[in-house]
């Protein structure tokens, strides 16, 4: 049995492509991975709360990118 076929609690990730698989195969980091996780599950779990989390992680990604660019300059 593949680890991707086992679900611990809830069915909000039981989709053809699970977020963890997409995140891993695309070598996404923590922040980007959370964007994928929350946008994938928002319809089946926490709705608007998960969308707000997506926005938060996108804003965090923008801020950390700007900080990185400033350090390089």
N, C-alpha and C positions, 0 to 999 in steps of 0.2 A: 504494500500500500504506500503510495506517495504521500509525503507530508502535505501536499497541496490538496489531497482528497479528504483530509481530516479537518474538521471544524470544531474548535473549542468555543462553544456558546454562540447562539444566534445563527441566523442564516443569511445575514446581510452581505457576506462575502462569497457565498456560493454562486459564482458566476463562471462563465466559460474561461475567462482570464482573470485570475485573482490579482489584486493589487500587489501582493508580495512578489508574484512572478514577474509582473511588469516592471516593478521597481528594481528588482535584481537584474533582470536582463538588460535594462537600460542604464544600469550603474548610477542610479539616482542617489543623492544624498538624503540625509534625514529630513530636511525642510521640504525638498521636492517630493520625497516619498510620502510625507504627510498630506501634501496637496492631493496626490493621487488617491490616497486612502480615503480621505474625507469626501472628496467629490464623487468617488465611486459609490460610497455607501449612503449618501445623504437622502436619497429617495426611500430607502428601506429602513433607515434607523432614526436619525435625529433631525432630519429636514433642515430648517433654517439655521439651527445651531451648527451643523456641520458646514454649511455654506459660510457662516461667519468665521469658522476655523480656517477654511480655505483662504478667505480674504486675509486673515491674520498671518498665515504662513506665507502668502504671496508678498504681503507688505514686509515681512521679516526678511524674505529673500532679497527684495529690492534694497532694503537698508544695508544688509550685509554685503551685497554686491557693490554698492556705492562706497562703503567703508573700504573694501578691498581695492577698489580703483584708486581712491585717495591715497592709500598707503603706497601703491605702486608709483604714483606720480611724485 
